[in-house]
Amino acid sequence: MINLDMIHLNDFSFGGKDEPDQRLSITSTSDCGSIQQGIWESGPGEIELKFSWYESIFVLEGSAHLENLKTNQSFVLNQGDLVDFQVGSHWRWTIPFHFKKIFNIVELKETRA
């Protein structure tokens, strides 16, 4: 069993304007690099994410209000929730205090014939 408290998280940013403080650790990557697993956490603030990958997450701590900027669907993620994000979706994350998740990312890479 992995002790999550023993995993070192590094400062991270998606590169957006006025993003909250974030930290990330990639705990494993497939040989071809198209699958990654790790932990991400964020302080309070707002982040917009355009998913060019498929991602499945499990919320370890905190909560976040999510709004799909394409469909106007919205919901709140809380500790213990599991959710999937589809390639091409565009979300606004509003984090009131602190948020920490485990993630699995699958990037679909084009193959040339």
N, CA, C and O atoms as a printed pandas DataFrame, in Angstrom:
     atom_number atom_name residue_name chain_id  residue_number  x_coord  y_coord  z_coord
0              1         N          MET        A               1    0.839   -1.173    0.000
1              2        CA          MET        A               1    0.000    0.000    0.000
2              3         C          MET        A               1    0.890    1.245    0.000
3              4         O          MET        A               1    1.897    1.302    0.706
4              5         N          ILE        A               2    0.507    2.230   -0.795
5              6        CA          ILE        A               2    1.261    3.480   -0.890
6              7         C          ILE        A               2    0.783    4.433    0.201
7              8         O          ILE        A               2   -0.419    4.633    0.370
8              9         N          ASN        A               3    1.715    5.015    0.933
9             10        CA          ASN        A               3    1.401    6.046    1.911
10            11         C          ASN        A               3    1.406    7.383    1.175
11            12         O          ASN        A               3    2.467    7.891    0.811
12            13         N          LEU        A               4    0.219    7.954    0.956
13            14        CA          LEU        A               4    0.103    9.191    0.172
14            15         C          LEU        A               4    0.833   10.358    0.821
15            16         O          LEU        A               4    1.248   11.287    0.128
16            17         N          ASP        A               5    0.997   10.324    2.142
17            18        CA          ASP        A               5    1.703   11.401    2.828
18            19         C          ASP        A               5    3.191   11.388    2.525
19            20         O          ASP        A               5    3.872   12.387    2.759
20            21         N          MET        A               6    3.711   10.286    2.012
21            22        CA          MET        A               6    5.135   10.167    1.716
22            23         C          MET        A               6    5.483   10.618    0.288
23            24         O          MET        A               6    6.660   10.691   -0.064
24            25         N          ILE        A               7    4.476   10.916   -0.528
25            26        CA          ILE        A               7    4.714   11.347   -1.906
26            27         C          ILE        A               7    5.008   12.840   -1.927
27            28         O          ILE        A               7    4.224   13.639   -1.412
28            29         N          HIS        A               8    6.133   13.217   -2.520
29            30        CA          HIS        A               8    6.544   14.619   -2.608
30            31         C          HIS        A               8    5.818   15.298   -3.772
31            32         O          HIS        A               8    5.881   14.834   -4.910
32            33         N          LEU        A               9    5.137   16.386   -3.475
33            34        CA          LEU        A               9    4.440   17.169   -4.493
34            35         C          LEU        A               9    5.272   18.393   -4.847
35            36         O          LEU        A               9    5.814   19.061   -3.966
36            37         N          ASN        A              10    5.371   18.684   -6.144
37            38        CA          ASN        A              10    6.129   19.832   -6.642
38            39         C          ASN        A              10    5.187   20.949   -7.063
39            40         O          ASN        A              10    4.053   20.693   -7.468
40            41         N          ASP        A              11    5.659   22.196   -6.965
41            42        CA          ASP        A              11    4.860   23.326   -7.428
42            43         C          ASP        A              11    4.496   23.107   -8.892
43            44         O          ASP        A              11    5.283   22.558   -9.662
44            45         N          PHE        A              12    3.278   23.549   -9.273
45            46        CA          PHE        A              12    2.757   23.285  -10.610
46            47         C          PHE        A              12    1.805   24.399  -11.013
47            48         O          PHE        A              12    1.199   25.048  -10.160
48            49         N          SER        A              13    1.678   24.618  -12.326
49            50        CA          SER        A              13    0.699   25.549  -12.870
50            51         C          SER        A              13    0.298   25.082  -14.261
51            52         O          SER        A              13    1.127   24.576  -15.017
52            53         N          PHE        A              14   -0.981   25.255  -14.595
53            54        CA          PHE        A              14   -1.436   24.978  -15.957
54            55         C          PHE        A              14   -1.093   26.142  -16.887
55            56         O          PHE        A              14   -1.226   26.015  -18.105
56            57         N          GLY        A              15   -0.654   27.268  -16.333
57            58        CA          GLY        A              15   -0.238   28.410  -17.135
58            59         C          GLY        A              15   -1.294   29.471  -17.321
59            60         O          GLY        A              15   -1.092   30.416  -18.083
60            61         N          GLY        A              16   -2.421   29.335  -16.640
61            62        CA          GLY        A              16   -3.473   30.334  -16.758
62            63         C          GLY        A              16   -3.207   31.552  -15.888
63            64         O          GLY        A              16   -2.367   31.525  -14.988
64            65         N          LYS        A              17   -3.934   32.611  -16.173
65            66        CA          LYS        A              17   -3.783   33.859  -15.426
66            67         C          LYS        A              17   -4.408   33.724  -14.039
67            68         O          LYS        A              17   -5.520   33.215  -13.899
68            69         N          ASP        A              18   -3.687   34.182  -13.021
69            70        CA          ASP        A              18   -4.184   34.227  -11.642
70            71         C          ASP        A              18   -4.615   32.857  -11.101
71            72         O          ASP        A              18   -5.569   32.764  -10.329
72            73         N          GLU        A              19   -3.914   31.804  -11.508
73            74        CA          GLU        A              19   -4.244   30.478  -10.983
74            75         C          GLU        A              19   -3.887   30.381   -9.504
75            76         O          GLU        A              19   -2.951   31.038   -9.048
76            77         N          PRO        A              20   -4.627   29.562   -8.750
77            78        CA          PRO        A              20   -4.264   29.348   -7.348
78            79         C          PRO        A              20   -2.975   28.527   -7.243
79            80         O          PRO        A              20   -2.533   27.922   -8.220
80            81         N          ASP        A              21   -2.383   28.513   -6.053
81            82        CA          ASP        A              21   -1.213   27.672   -5.808
82            83         C          ASP        A              21   -1.592   26.218   -6.007
83            84         O          ASP        A              21   -2.615   25.757   -5.500
84            85         N          GLN        A              22   -0.745   25.484   -6.763
85            86        CA          GLN        A              22   -1.010   24.083   -7.052
86            87         C          GLN        A              22    0.266   23.273   -6.859
87            88         O          GLN        A              22    1.379   23.791   -6.950
88            89         N          ARG        A              23    0.064   21.982   -6.590
89            90        CA          ARG        A              23    1.192   21.064   -6.453
90            91         C          ARG        A              23    0.817   19.749   -7.122
91            92         O          ARG        A              23   -0.354   19.370   -7.159
92            93         N          LEU        A              24    1.833   19.051   -7.657
93            94        CA          LEU        A              24    1.603   17.867   -8.473
94            95         C          LEU        A              24    2.709   16.841   -8.254
95            96         O          LEU        A              24    3.865   17.191   -8.015
96            97         N          SER        A              25    2.331   15.577   -8.341
97            98        CA          SER        A              25    3.300   14.489   -8.397
98            99         C          SER        A              25    2.779   13.449   -9.376
99           100         O          SER        A              25    1.672   12.936   -9.212
100          101         N          ILE        A              26    3.575   13.136  -10.393
101          102        CA          ILE        A              26    3.260   12.036  -11.300
102          103         C          ILE        A              26    3.865   10.789  -10.650
103          104         O          ILE        A              26    5.085   10.673  -10.538
104          105         N          THR        A              27    3.016    9.871  -10.226
105          106        CA          THR        A              27    3.513    8.698   -9.503
106          107         C          THR        A              27    3.854    7.539  -10.425
107          108         O          THR        A              27    4.655    6.678  -10.062
108          109         N          SER        A              28    3.255    7.503  -11.618
109          110        CA          SER        A              28    3.629    6.486  -12.605
110          111         C          SER        A              28    3.224    6.940  -13.994
111          112         O          SER        A              28    2.251    7.672  -14.172
112          113         N          THR        A              29    4.003    6.483  -14.987
113          114        CA          THR        A              29    3.760    6.780  -16.395
114          115         C          THR        A              29    3.990    5.508  -17.192
115          116         O          THR        A              29    4.942    4.772  -16.935
116          117         N          SER        A              30    3.114    5.246  -18.165
117          118        CA          SER        A              30    3.283    4.067  -19.008
118          119         C          SER        A              30    4.522    4.232  -19.881
119          120         O          SER        A              30    5.001    5.349  -20.071
120          121         N          ASP        A              31    5.041    3.131  -20.410
121          122        CA          ASP        A              31    6.235    3.163  -21.256
122          123         C          ASP        A              31    6.065    4.095  -22.451
123          124         O          ASP        A              31    7.017    4.765  -22.854
124          125         N          CYS        A              32    4.871    4.143  -23.018
125          126        CA          CYS        A              32    4.645    4.998  -24.188
126          127         C          CYS        A              32    4.258    6.421  -23.784
127          128         O          CYS        A              32    4.111    7.290  -24.644
128          129         N          GLY        A              33    4.091    6.664  -22.480
129          130        CA          GLY        A              33    3.798    8.007  -22.002
130          131         C          GLY        A              33    2.361    8.444  -22.150
131          132         O          GLY        A              33    2.039    9.589  -21.833
132          133         N          SER        A              34    1.477    7.570  -22.625
133          134        CA          SER        A              34    0.102    7.987  -22.861
134          135         C          SER        A              34   -0.806    7.780  -21.641
135          136         O          SER        A              34   -1.956    8.221  -21.655
136          137         N          ILE        A              35   -0.316    7.126  -20.600
137          138        CA          ILE        A              35   -1.084    6.930  -19.375
138          139         C          ILE        A              35   -0.250    7.445  -18.209
139          140         O          ILE        A              35    0.914    7.078  -18.053
140          141         N          GLN        A              36   -0.861    8.297  -17.393
141          142        CA          GLN        A              36   -0.188    8.831  -16.214
142          143         C          GLN        A              36   -1.111    8.717  -15.009
143          144         O          GLN        A              36   -2.333    8.817  -15.128
144          145         N          GLN        A              37   -0.506    8.509  -13.859
145          146        CA          GLN        A              37   -1.238    8.506  -12.604
146          147         C          GLN        A              37   -0.505    9.433  -11.651
147          148         O          GLN        A              37    0.719    9.554  -11.709
148          149         N          GLY        A              38   -1.247   10.082  -10.780
149          150        CA          GLY        A              38   -0.595   10.951   -9.830
150          151         C          GLY        A              38   -1.556   11.600   -8.869
151          152         O          GLY        A              38   -2.724   11.228   -8.754
152          153         N          ILE        A              39   -1.010   12.601   -8.174
153          154        CA          ILE        A              39   -1.761   13.362   -7.189
154          155         C          ILE        A              39   -1.623   14.836   -7.534
155          156         O          ILE        A              39   -0.539   15.297   -7.891
156          157         N          TRP        A              40   -2.711   15.568   -7.427
157          158        CA          TRP        A              40   -2.721   17.008   -7.667
158          159         C          TRP        A              40   -3.488   17.667   -6.542
159          160         O          TRP        A              40   -4.511   17.150   -6.093
160          161         N          GLU        A              41   -2.998   18.805   -6.086
161          162        CA          GLU        A              41   -3.740   19.565   -5.089
162          163         C          GLU        A              41   -3.692   21.041   -5.443
163          164         O          GLU        A              41   -2.787   21.508   -6.134
164          165         N          SER        A              42   -4.694   21.762   -4.949
165          166        CA          SER        A              42   -4.804   23.180   -5.254
166          167         C          SER        A              42   -5.324   23.911   -4.034
167          168         O          SER        A              42   -6.132   23.395   -3.262
168          169         N          GLY        A              43   -4.827   25.147   -3.886
169          170        CA          GLY        A              43   -5.386   26.050   -2.898
170          171         C          GLY        A              43   -6.641   26.697   -3.459
171          172         O          GLY        A              43   -7.086   26.337   -4.549
172          173         N          PRO        A              44   -7.221   27.647   -2.731
173          174        CA          PRO        A              44   -8.451   28.285   -3.192
174          175         C          PRO        A              44   -8.223   29.135   -4.434
175          176         O          PRO        A              44   -7.169   29.744   -4.618
176          177         N          GLY        A              45   -9.242   29.154   -5.273
177          178        CA          GLY        A              45   -9.179   29.964   -6.486
178          179         C          GLY        A              45   -9.974   29.346   -7.609
179          180         O          GLY        A              45  -10.803   28.462   -7.392
180          181         N          GLU        A              46   -9.712   29.821   -8.814
181          182        CA          GLU        A              46  -10.449   29.380   -9.996
182          183         C          GLU        A              46   -9.478   28.966  -11.096
183          184         O          GLU        A              46   -8.466   29.625  -11.333
184          185         N          ILE        A              47   -9.808   27.856  -11.765
185          186        CA          ILE        A              47   -8.981   27.338  -12.857
186          187         C          ILE        A              47   -9.909   26.935  -13.995
187          188         O          ILE        A              47  -10.945   26.310  -13.764
188          189         N          GLU        A              48   -9.538   27.292  -15.226
189          190        CA          GLU        A              48  -10.250   26.790  -16.403
190          191         C          GLU        A              48   -9.392   25.742  -17.072
191          192         O          GLU        A              48   -8.210   25.966  -17.330
192          193         N          LEU        A              49   -9.992   24.589  -17.356
193          194        CA          LEU        A              49   -9.269   23.482  -17.981
194          195         C          LEU        A              49   -9.995   23.015  -19.229
195          196         O          LEU        A              49  -11.182   22.694  -19.191
196          197         N          LYS        A              50   -9.258   22.982  -20.345
197          198        CA          LYS        A              50   -9.741   22.370  -21.582
198          199         C          LYS        A              50   -9.059   21.012  -21.670
199          200         O          LYS        A              50   -7.843   20.938  -21.849
200          201         N          PHE        A              51   -9.829   19.945  -21.546
201          202        CA          PHE        A              51   -9.268   18.600  -21.489
202          203         C          PHE        A              51   -8.927   18.089  -22.889
203          204         O          PHE        A              51   -9.820   17.830  -23.696
204          205         N          SER        A              52   -7.636   17.948  -23.170
205          206        CA          SER        A              52   -7.185   17.314  -24.414
206          207         C          SER        A              52   -6.816   15.863  -24.114
207          208         O          SER        A              52   -6.148   15.208  -24.914
208          209         N          TRP        A              53   -7.247   15.372  -22.970
209          210        CA          TRP        A              53   -6.984   14.021  -22.491
210          211         C          TRP        A              53   -8.244   13.523  -21.789
211          212         O          TRP        A              53   -9.124   14.312  -21.444
212          213         N          TYR        A              54   -8.323   12.212  -21.582
213          214        CA          TYR        A              54   -9.377   11.606  -20.773
214          215         C          TYR        A              54   -8.829   11.498  -19.358
215          216         O          TYR        A              54   -7.700   11.045  -19.169
216          217         N          GLU        A              55   -9.603   11.903  -18.366
217          218        CA          GLU        A              55   -9.122   11.851  -16.986
218          219         C          GLU        A              55  -10.197   11.313  -16.054
219          220         O          GLU        A              55  -11.364   11.696  -16.138
220          221         N          SER        A              56   -9.784   10.429  -15.175
221          222        CA          SER        A              56  -10.626    9.898  -14.117
222          223         C          SER        A              56  -10.000   10.328  -12.801
223          224         O          SER        A              56   -8.791   10.187  -12.614
224          225         N          ILE        A              57  -10.819   10.857  -11.878
225          226        CA          ILE        A              57  -10.263   11.326  -10.608
226          227         C          ILE        A              57  -11.038   10.754   -9.425
227          228         O          ILE        A              57  -12.206   10.383   -9.538
228          229         N          PHE        A              58  -10.347   10.697   -8.284
229          230        CA          PHE        A              58  -10.955   10.376   -7.003
230          231         C          PHE        A              58  -10.561   11.495   -6.049
231          232         O          PHE        A              58   -9.374   11.786   -5.894
232          233         N          VAL        A              59  -11.544   12.128   -5.406
233          234        CA          VAL        A              59  -11.290   13.267   -4.532
234          235         C          VAL        A              59  -10.851   12.777   -3.152
235          236         O          VAL        A              59  -11.585   12.067   -2.465
236          237         N          LEU        A              60   -9.644   13.172   -2.766
237          238        CA          LEU        A              60   -9.099   12.801   -1.463
238          239         C          LEU        A              60   -9.498   13.792   -0.370
239          240         O          LEU        A              60   -9.835   13.389    0.743
240          241         N          GLU        A              61   -9.458   15.086   -0.688
241          242        CA          GLU        A              61   -9.734   16.128    0.310
242          243         C          GLU        A              61  -10.421   17.304   -0.356
243          244         O          GLU        A              61  -10.192   17.592   -1.531
244          245         N          GLY        A              62  -11.261   17.976    0.402
245          246        CA          GLY        A              62  -11.841   19.234   -0.039
246          247         C          GLY        A              62  -13.028   19.093   -0.961
247          248         O          GLY        A              62  -13.630   18.027   -1.084
248          249         N          SER        A              63  -13.347   20.203   -1.607
249          250        CA          SER        A              63  -14.464   20.240   -2.540
250          251         C          SER        A              63  -14.159   21.258   -3.636
251          252         O          SER        A              63  -13.275   22.103   -3.493
252          253         N          ALA        A              64  -14.903   21.159   -4.720
253          254        CA          ALA        A              64  -14.773   22.097   -5.835
254          255         C          ALA        A              64  -16.109   22.168   -6.568
255          256         O          ALA        A              64  -16.783   21.153   -6.747
256          257         N          HIS        A              65  -16.484   23.369   -6.987
257          258        CA          HIS        A              65  -17.654   23.553   -7.830
258          259         C          HIS        A              65  -17.162   23.555   -9.272
259          260         O          HIS        A              65  -16.263   24.318   -9.623
260          261         N          LEU        A              66  -17.751   22.701  -10.106
261          262        CA          LEU        A              66  -17.341   22.605  -11.505
262          263         C          LEU        A              66  -18.477   23.040  -12.410
263          264         O          LEU        A              66  -19.641   22.706  -12.187
264          265         N          GLU        A              67  -18.109   23.796  -13.443
265          266        CA          GLU        A              67  -19.074   24.224  -14.450
266          267         C          GLU        A              67  -18.513   23.906  -15.819
267          268         O          GLU        A              67  -17.408   24.329  -16.159
268          269         N          ASN        A              68  -19.287   23.144  -16.622
269          270        CA          ASN        A              68  -18.900   22.834  -17.988
270          271         C          ASN        A              68  -19.192   24.074  -18.835
271          272         O          ASN        A              68  -20.345   24.484  -18.963
272          273         N          LEU        A              69  -18.149   24.665  -19.409
273          274        CA          LEU        A              69  -18.314   25.913  -20.147
274          275         C          LEU        A              69  -18.894   25.719  -21.543
275          276         O          LEU        A              69  -19.176   26.692  -22.242
276          277         N          LYS        A              70  -19.073   24.455  -21.952
277          278        CA          LYS        A              70  -19.721   24.179  -23.240
278          279         C          LYS        A              70  -21.213   23.885  -23.056
279          280         O          LYS        A              70  -22.034   24.299  -23.873
280          281         N          THR        A              71  -21.563   23.165  -21.975
281          282        CA          THR        A              71  -22.943   22.710  -21.798
282          283         C          THR        A              71  -23.671   23.388  -20.640
283          284         O          THR        A              71  -24.878   23.204  -20.480
284          285         N          ASN        A              72  -22.958   24.168  -19.832
285          286        CA          ASN        A              72  -23.487   24.806  -18.628
286          287         C          ASN        A              72  -23.862   23.819  -17.527
287          288         O          ASN        A              72  -24.456   24.219  -16.525
288          289         N          GLN        A              73  -23.527   22.528  -17.692
289          290        CA          GLN        A              73  -23.721   21.556  -16.625
290          291         C          GLN        A              73  -22.831   21.962  -15.457
291          292         O          GLN        A              73  -21.702   22.408  -15.662
292          293         N          SER        A              74  -23.334   21.809  -14.229
293          294        CA          SER        A              74  -22.492   22.105  -13.073
294          295         C          SER        A              74  -22.797   21.133  -11.949
295          296         O          SER        A              74  -23.892   20.578  -11.863
296          297         N          PHE        A              75  -21.807   20.939  -11.089
297          298        CA          PHE        A              75  -21.971   20.074   -9.924
298          299         C          PHE        A              75  -20.832   20.355   -8.953
299          300         O          PHE        A              75  -19.873   21.051   -9.287
300          301         N          VAL        A              76  -20.950   19.808   -7.757
301          302        CA          VAL        A              76  -19.932   19.964   -6.734
302          303         C          VAL        A              76  -19.262   18.625   -6.507
303          304         O          VAL        A              76  -19.928   17.602   -6.348
304          305         N          LEU        A              77  -17.934   18.641   -6.495
305          306        CA          LEU        A              77  -17.152   17.460   -6.142
306          307         C          LEU        A              77  -16.786   17.554   -4.672
307          308         O          LEU        A              77  -16.362   18.608   -4.196
308          309         N          ASN        A              78  -16.952   16.447   -3.951
309          310        CA          ASN        A              78  -16.607   16.378   -2.539
310          311         C          ASN        A              78  -15.702   15.191   -2.277
311          312         O          ASN        A              78  -15.566   14.303   -3.118
312          313         N          GLN        A              79  -15.088   15.181   -1.110
313          314        CA          GLN        A              79  -14.230   14.075   -0.706
314          315         C          GLN        A              79  -14.970   12.752   -0.916
315          316         O          GLN        A              79  -16.126   12.600   -0.521
316          317         N          GLY        A              80  -14.278   11.799   -1.548
317          318        CA          GLY        A              80  -14.846   10.480   -1.812
318          319         C          GLY        A              80  -15.517   10.334   -3.165
319          320         O          GLY        A              80  -15.872    9.224   -3.560
320          321         N          ASP        A              81  -15.699   11.445   -3.889
321          322        CA          ASP        A              81  -16.342   11.380   -5.205
322          323         C          ASP        A              81  -15.365   10.870   -6.264
323          324         O          ASP        A              81  -14.155   11.083   -6.176
324          325         N          LEU        A              82  -15.918   10.200   -7.255
325          326        CA          LEU        A              82  -15.179    9.680   -8.406
326          327         C          LEU        A              82  -15.877   10.210   -9.650
327          328         O          LEU        A              82  -17.097   10.100   -9.773
328          329         N          VAL        A              83  -15.101   10.790  -10.584
329          330        CA          VAL        A              83  -15.704   11.368  -11.789
330          331         C          VAL        A              83  -14.740   11.240  -12.962
331          332         O          VAL        A              83  -13.523   11.188  -12.780
332          333         N          ASP        A              84  -15.301   11.189  -14.167
333          334        CA          ASP        A              84  -14.525   11.120  -15.402
334          335         C          ASP        A              84  -14.737   12.403  -16.197
335          336         O          ASP        A              84  -15.829   12.971  -16.206
336          337         N          PHE        A              85  -13.664   12.853  -16.868
337          338        CA          PHE        A              85  -13.719   14.015  -17.757
338          339         C          PHE        A              85  -13.364   13.554  -19.161
339          340         O          PHE        A              85  -12.356   12.877  -19.364
340          341         N          GLN        A              86  -14.184   13.918  -20.117
341          342        CA          GLN        A              86  -14.009   13.490  -21.498
342          343         C          GLN        A              86  -13.081   14.426  -22.268
343          344         O          GLN        A              86  -12.985   15.614  -21.962
344          345         N          VAL        A              87  -12.413   13.880  -23.253
345          346        CA          VAL        A              87  -11.585   14.669  -24.162
346          347         C          VAL        A              87  -12.472   15.731  -24.814
347          348         O          VAL        A              87  -13.574   15.434  -25.275
348          349         N          GLY        A              88  -11.982   16.961  -24.847
349          350        CA          GLY        A              88  -12.715   18.047  -25.492
350          351         C          GLY        A              88  -13.608   18.840  -24.554
351          352         O          GLY        A              88  -14.122   19.889  -24.944
352          353         N          SER        A              89  -13.809   18.368  -23.324
353          354        CA          SER        A              89  -14.644   19.132  -22.400
354          355         C          SER        A              89  -13.862   20.321  -21.849
355          356         O          SER        A              89  -12.632   20.310  -21.812
356          357         N          HIS        A              90  -14.596   21.343  -21.423
357          358        CA          HIS        A              90  -13.988   22.597  -20.969
358          359         C          HIS        A              90  -14.692   22.994  -19.672
359          360         O          HIS        A              90  -15.888   23.285  -19.666
360          361         N          TRP        A              91  -13.933   23.000  -18.575
361          362        CA          TRP        A              91  -14.503   23.177  -17.246
362          363         C          TRP        A              91  -13.879   24.348  -16.502
363          364         O          TRP        A              91  -12.689   24.634  -16.632
364          365         N          ARG        A              92  -14.719   25.017  -15.719
365          366        CA          ARG        A              92  -14.237   25.997  -14.742
366          367         C          ARG        A              92  -14.336   25.335  -13.365
367          368         O          ARG        A              92  -15.404   24.887  -12.947
368          369         N          TRP        A              93  -13.188   25.286  -12.669
369          370        CA          TRP        A              93  -13.115   24.744  -11.318
370          371         C          TRP        A              93  -13.052   25.923  -10.351
371          372         O          TRP        A              93  -12.172   26.775  -10.473
372          373         N          THR        A              94  -13.971   25.980   -9.396
373          374        CA          THR        A              94  -13.927   26.972   -8.333
374          375         C          THR        A              94  -13.696   26.227   -7.033
375          376         O          THR        A              94  -14.535   25.448   -6.581
376          377         N          ILE        A              95  -12.536   26.483   -6.442
377          378        CA          ILE        A              95  -12.117   25.754   -5.247
378          379         C          ILE        A              95  -12.169   26.731   -4.064
379          380         O          ILE        A              95  -11.417   27.704   -4.037
380          381         N          PRO        A              96  -13.065   26.474   -3.074
381          382        CA          PRO        A              96  -13.224   27.442   -1.988
382          383         C          PRO        A              96  -12.083   27.444   -0.971
383          384         O          PRO        A              96  -11.738   28.501   -0.443
384          385         N          PHE        A              97  -11.494   26.287   -0.687
385          386        CA          PHE        A              97  -10.462   26.226    0.350
386          387         C          PHE        A              97   -9.247   25.433   -0.108
387          388         O          PHE        A              97   -8.189   26.011   -0.357
388          389         N          HIS        A              98   -9.384   24.142   -0.218
389          390        CA          HIS        A              98   -8.288   23.230   -0.576
390          391         C          HIS        A              98   -8.905   22.033   -1.294
391          392         O          HIS        A              98  -10.014   21.608   -0.971
392          393         N          PHE        A              99   -8.172   21.494   -2.276
393          394        CA          PHE        A              99   -8.668   20.351   -3.042
394          395         C          PHE        A              99   -7.491   19.436   -3.352
395          396         O          PHE        A              99   -6.416   19.896   -3.738
396          397         N          LYS        A             100   -7.707   18.133   -3.180
397          398        CA          LYS        A             100   -6.653   17.155   -3.476
398          399         C          LYS        A             100   -7.291   15.935   -4.123
399          400         O          LYS        A             100   -8.303   15.418   -3.649
400          401         N          LYS        A             101   -6.674   15.480   -5.225
401          402        CA          LYS        A             101   -7.229   14.348   -5.965
402          403         C          LYS        A             101   -6.128   13.386   -6.398
403          404         O          LYS        A             101   -4.963   13.761   -6.531
404          405         N          ILE        A             102   -6.529   12.145   -6.614
405          406        CA          ILE        A             102   -5.729   11.162   -7.338
406          407         C          ILE        A             102   -6.287   11.167   -8.755
407          408         O          ILE        A             102   -7.503   11.192   -8.941
408          409         N          PHE        A             103   -5.402   11.142   -9.761
409          410        CA          PHE        A             103   -5.893   11.155  -11.138
410          411         C          PHE        A             103   -5.259   10.048  -11.970
411          412         O          PHE        A             103   -4.149    9.588  -11.703
412          413         N          ASN        A             104   -6.004    9.644  -12.983
413          414        CA          ASN        A             104   -5.530    8.747  -14.035
414          415         C          ASN        A             104   -5.828    9.444  -15.349
415          416         O          ASN        A             104   -6.981    9.758  -15.646
416          417         N          ILE        A             105   -4.781    9.686  -16.141
417          418        CA          ILE        A             105   -4.922   10.372  -17.422
418          419         C          ILE        A             105   -4.569    9.421  -18.547
419          420         O          ILE        A             105   -3.570    8.704  -18.482
420          421         N          VAL        A             106   -5.399    9.422  -19.582
421          422        CA          VAL        A             106   -5.107    8.673  -20.802
422          423         C          VAL        A             106   -5.103    9.689  -21.939
423          424         O          VAL        A             106   -6.115   10.330  -22.221
424          425         N          GLU        A             107   -3.943    9.824  -22.587
425          426        CA          GLU        A             107   -3.839   10.707  -23.747
426          427         C          GLU        A             107   -3.869    9.843  -24.987
427          428         O          GLU        A             107   -3.049    8.939  -25.149
428          429         N          LEU        A             108   -4.818   10.126  -25.859
429          430        CA          LEU        A             108   -4.931    9.384  -27.100
430          431         C          LEU        A             108   -4.025   10.016  -28.120
431          432         O          LEU        A             108   -4.227   11.163  -28.516
432          433         N          LYS        A             109   -3.031    9.280  -28.545
433          434        CA          LYS        A             109   -2.059    9.797  -29.504
434          435         C          LYS        A             109   -2.406    9.290  -30.888
435          436         O          LYS        A             109   -2.763    8.128  -31.080
436          437         N          GLU        A             110   -2.292   10.197  -31.848
437          438        CA          GLU        A             110   -2.562    9.812  -33.235
438          439         C          GLU        A             110   -1.470    8.869  -33.730
439          440         O          GLU        A             110   -0.288    9.043  -33.434
440          441         N          THR        A             111   -1.896    7.878  -34.482
441          442        CA          THR        A             111   -0.929    6.991  -35.122
442          443         C          THR        A             111   -1.025    7.208  -36.617
443          444         O          THR        A             111   -2.110    7.404  -37.164
444          445         N          ARG        A             112    0.115    7.171  -37.267
445          446        CA          ARG        A             112    0.127    7.360  -38.726
446          447         C          ARG        A             112    0.294    6.018  -39.399
447          448         O          ARG        A             112    1.111    5.191  -38.995
448          449         N          ALA        A             113   -0.496    5.823  -40.430
449          450        CA          ALA        A             113   -0.450    4.560  -41.172
450          451         C          ALA        A             113    0.680    4.574  -42.177
451          452         O          ALA        A             113    0.878    3.596  -42.897
